[in-house]
Each structure stands twice: as C-alpha cells, then as structure tokens.
Amino acid sequence: MMKLEKIISGIIRRKENVYFIGIKGTGMCALAELLHRAGARVSGSDTGDVFYTNAILDDLRIPYFECFEPSHITDKLSLIIYSAAYSADKNPEIAEALRRGIPLAKYTDALGAYSAMFDSSGVAGVHGKTSTTAITGTLLAAADLPAQILAGSAVTSFGGRSTITIGNKYFVAETCEYRKHFLSFHPRRVILTGVESDHQDFFPTYESIRGAFVEYGEKIESGGELIYCADDAGACETVNLIQKKRNDIKYTPYGFNADGYYKIKNYRTENGKSVFELSGIPSLWTVRVPGRHTVLNSAAAIALVKSIADSEGAVFDETLVNKLKVALSGFSGSKRRSEIIGEAGGILFMDDYAHHPTAIKTTLAGLKEFYHERRLVVSFMPHTYSRTAALLSGFAAAFENAGIVFLHKIYPSAREEYNGAVTGLSLFEKTKTFHDNVYYVDEPLDAVNQIKSILRPGDIFISLGAGDNWRLCETLFNEYKEYKKTGAAV
C-alpha cells in the first residue's frame, strides 16, 4: 500500500487520532463519519457558521472547534486531513502541522487512500454525480449489499446524512473532476454520467476536461467496469478514447440511446412519477423525483448495483428486483437536488444546485413535464466568473421552460479573481434576447418584495445555482407559511 493508505489503515487499527480542518464540509464530514465508525478517534475544526453537518457531528459526538488556532494541533495527532479550501499560508493549523511534522493529507487524497481499502466504485461526470450516488446507496441498502456510500450532499434515505454504511466490502463515492481530484481514487468500477466544458478556470477547453475523464477511466482496475451514459456525446467520446488503450475492462452503456441491458424504454410521466422499463429487466420502474435526467441516473445506479451484486454472488432475481423497485419508488432526492422546501399559499417552493446551462435546462424541463399546469418562477445566481463568461450564451438560453426569471450577481469563488469581463448584468442583457420575462436584482434577498408581487397560487418558485440565493427561497417560503398561520399580509 501507499504511505497514506498505510497511515489511515494503521489509525483505524490502533484507534489513533485524526484531525479534520474544515470538518463541516459535506465530504469532510462524511469521511470523518466513516473513519469514526471504523474506529479512529476523530476531531476537527471549522468556522462558527452553522451547517446541516453541525447536527451530524454533534449526534456522532465528534468534537470540533469553531475557529482555527495553532494550539489545537498537538503531537497526539497521527494525521491531519484538510479541506482544499485551506492552505498553509492562510490557515494557522496547517502551518502548525507542517512545523511539527505531522502527516497532512488533502481531503481528496485521503478519500483516495480510503478507497484503496475496498472494492471501490466512483461516480463521475459534469452532471448528476450526487443524485446517482444517492440512488445507488438507496438501492444497495435495499439489496443489503455490504457497502459504504459517500455522496456529495445530504440524502433523505441516508437519514439526512451524506453517507450510509451497510457493510465493509464495497465502497461507492461521488468523485470530483475539478483539478483532477478524482485521480486520487482507486476505482474498480466507474459511472460516467456526462462530459462537457466546465471549471474553465482549470480546464480552459473541452478537450482538457475530456482528457481528465479519460485519465480517470484509465485508472479502472483490470477486469473492472465503465458504466456510461450513451445519451451524452462527451461520455461516448471519452469512452471511445479509453477503449483505444484499455480492452481489459467491461463497457456498459445505459440510457435512451443505449444498446443492451440498460436501454431505457417506454418512459412516461403519470401521477407525479416517472415510469420506465429497462430492456434487460422485464419490469416497470418508478421514481418520483422529476426529469428524464433522474431516470438516466436511476438506470446508471441500477447498473452499478447489479455489477456489485454479481461480484458478491447475489442472485439478481425477481425478489431482489422487487426490493430495488420499492426503494427507487420511495427515493425522494437529496439536499439541493430538486429539493422541495415546502408549499404555502398554493405555491410550491423548491431549491436546486443546478449551476451549468445543461443542468438548468434539464432541471426546468423535468419540472415542466411533472407540473405542466404550474408556472415556473426562477431565481438563478451564476457561480464563478470564468464559467459565466465561457458559457454565457448557454446560460441565457437555458430558461426556456421558465415563466419568469430573476437573475442576480455572480457568486464568486475564492479560487479566481474578477477581471471585469462579465457580471450578472451581462447575463441579464444576454438572457433578454431569449426570454421576455427576465428581471435583474443584484442581491437575491432584495428581490423578496418584487417576487411576492408576482407570485400567485399554483406557481412553483425555484432557486437555482451554487450560490446563496437558496436563502431567497427559504425567506419567501417562511413568509408565505407565516401568512398561512397568522393571516397577516404577505
């Protein structure tokens, strides 16, 4: 094993101390929970901001500081795992660990080392990683297969957490392409949902991001499997490039255009659910999270679960299929993925993380298909200057299924600096050429009164993006809910 893998396995075996800097992050908290449950003595630090992960850490009785101080770092620590958001020149705890010579590992490297301890599967792609991982974990739990799952967001069927443990033989994790972080992972199987331009601050061209996915596919163990979306041109191109170098792994397509076992057919929506069949499984599947993309994610998850079941020697018979069908029909999504915040005043309030033109378009199309009689009122906050500039026309044209669109300032990233080339107003001006009902309000919460004057019973209000305009959705819902209770004017 590599040195880091030895360190982590030794910490678990000897129940030693591991410290997480940025422990409240979704992935960090999830890995902290997995190591805690495996026997390590886990502690950590973060800011004083409150996240959903606070409750998870408190429930697990994992101690954490809500500040960063050098005094927190002692020689009793066998390993320090830190979030990629922090560095030695900006975080005093990392600097102190370096001074003391305590082993340090970035989160993605620690996750990769952990994956080497199992028969591991990575879920990758520009879109759909979190939902696909969440569905996979839900189905693995229903099948009672001995796996651990780590998703990129809280999942209702995981008890509101981003990880679930059923056993210790298999490991399924969402793996991120940004800065090629997924190359630390050790996959026997990979799901590839789609490949297109994104993260322009690191991947300036489509070919550069596609190349990263090719590298990831080439890491699959001999005898492993690449499960890919046949409906996505980028995924198919990536697979073709991998096939030129690797003929020792299995290639499994899924989707509406796929050949073979996981071809989706007879898809339709009825009674608030998507219904579909798979060519290789003579049975009806249903899922109540909107959109064709959710059906695609479900097919990918089913393919991965069957692959793991085959490896485990489990019989994929009618009994097992029925368990999976029940689990899928009960799947209600994950946090910030078509998440229903609530309904008040006859208005359905939702939130979604969609922050790429393709994700926005598919999310809104799915909602329109599910709720065709409702008007969609959308708030979108773009994330990163480089993405907004590179995909400006794509963003502007992505709101065709929205009745009304509210746009906001660009939510910045610490990883880039503003160069003055594009603003939220740039996107607003471009979007007006595609859409008749577009408004611009720089700060999301400043739009509350204007949106209230527009909303009417029967509408869906949805906040989209990787920014903080989810606060706008939450504020509006709470005001309408309060109106329902008190009768006061909205």
ABEGO torsion letter per residue (X at the ends): XBAAAAAAAAAAAAGBBBBBBGAABAAAAAAAAAAAAAGBBBBEBBBABBBAAAAAAAAAGBBBBABBBAAABBAABABBBBBAABBAAABAAAAAAAAAGBBBBBAAAAAAAAAAABBBBBBBEABGAAAAAAAAAAAAAAAGBBBBBBBABBBAAAGGBABBBABAABBBBBBBABGGAAAABBBABBBBAEBBBBGAAABABAAAAAAAAAAAAAABBBGBBBBBBAABAAAAAAAAAAAAABAABBBBBBEAABBEAABBBGBBBBGGBBBBBBAABBBBBBBABBEAAAAAAAAAAAAAAAAAAAAAGBBBBAAAAAAAAAAAAABAEBBGBGBBAEBBGGBBBBBBABABAAAAAAAAAAAAAABAABBBBBBBBBBEAAAAAAAAAAAAAAAAABABBBBBBBBBBAABBBAGABBAAAAAAAAAAABABBBBBABAAAAAAAAAAABBBGBBBBBBEABAAAAAAAAAAAAAAAAAAAGBBX
